[in-house]
Amino acid sequence: MAEASYSSLDAAGRARAIVDPGSFAPRGDLPDDVPFAVGSGRLDGRPVVVALSDGHRRGGTFGVREANLLGTVLDEALPAGADPARAPAVVLGFDTGGVRVEEGPVALAAVSAVGVELAGLVARGLRVASVISGPRGCFGAPSVMAALPQSVIMTDNAHWGLTGPKLIERVRAGDGGDTAQFIATSAPIRLDNGDADVVVADAAPALREALVEALAAVPAEATDPLAVI
C-alpha cells in the first residue's frame, strides 16, 4: 500500500512523521478545537519545538487564539536573555488559508505582532525552518510570517501567496480560466524566484530530510524542548 502523503495527515500526524520516531511530545494545554499541533521532540537527535497549522480543520486559519499560542511557543523557545546557541530549533508548519475573517482586524493585528516577534528572534539567532504544504498552502498574513525563517521548505504541490485560494478560484472562473496568478504562487515558481529554499515531494521522509539539513547547525546538546514547553 502506498504511503500516505504528508498533506493528507493531520497536524499531529505530521509532527510525529517528521521528528525522530517516538520523540514527539504534544503540548498538553491546547483546546480540542485549535487547528494546530504544538509540541516538542528531536530531529536527527537535535531538540526541536514544532508548531504546525492544520488545513484540514477550519482551513488552518489563524485567529487571535492561534496567534497568541504561536507567540507563546516562540517566547518559550528563546526567552529574553537566553543564549540562542542553547535554544532548540523551531519548525513552523503553514497549511492555512489566512487570518480568520470573522475576527477581522483584531486577528490581523495579532498575527502581525507575532510576525514582528519572529523576525526579532530570527535576528537574535534562533534557528527556525518553515514548511509550506497542502492542502491549503499558505495565504494571507501568515504568508509573510512564513518567509521570515532562515529556511523555507515547500512541498511540490503547495502554493504560497497573499491572495487567498478561494478568491483566486473566483477570478479564474470569471475570466475564462486564466491561471497566471495561481501559477505564480506555486512551489516551482517560488523556488525559481528564490523565495523558497527547497521544494520536495509531498512525503514525510522528504520533508524530514530537508529539515535535518536545514537545522544541522543546531547543537545536539541544546536545551531540551521538553523542559521549555
HELIX and SHEET records of a PDB file:
HELIX    1   1 ALA A   11  ILE A   18  1                                   8    
HELIX    2   2 ARG A   58  GLY A   60  5                                   3    
HELIX    3   3 VAL A   64  ALA A   77  1                                  14    
HELIX    4   4 PRO A   84  ARG A   86  5                                   3    
HELIX    5   5 VAL A  101  GLU A  103  5                                   3    
HELIX    6   6 GLY A  104  ARG A  124  1                                  21    
HELIX    7   7 PRO A  142  ALA A  146  1                                   5    
HELIX    8   8 PRO A  165  GLY A  174  1                                  10    
HELIX    9   9 ALA A  180  ALA A  184  1                                   5    
HELIX   10  10 ALA A  187  ASP A  192  1                                   6    
HELIX   11  11 ALA A  204  ALA A  214  1                                  11    
HELIX   12  12 PRO A  225  VAL A  228  1                                   4    
SHEET    1   A 7 ALA A  25  PRO A  26  0                                        
SHEET    2   A 7 PHE A  36  LEU A  43 -1                                        
SHEET    3   A 7 ARG A  46  SER A  53 -1                                        
SHEET    4   A 7 ALA A  89  PHE A  94  1                                        
SHEET    5   A 7 VAL A 128  ILE A 132  1                                        
SHEET    6   A 7 SER A 151  THR A 155  1                                        
SHEET    7   A 7 VAL A 198  VAL A 200  1                                        
SHEET    1   B 2 CYS A 138  PHE A 139  0                                        
SHEET    2   B 2 TRP A 160  GLY A 161  1                                        
END                                                                             
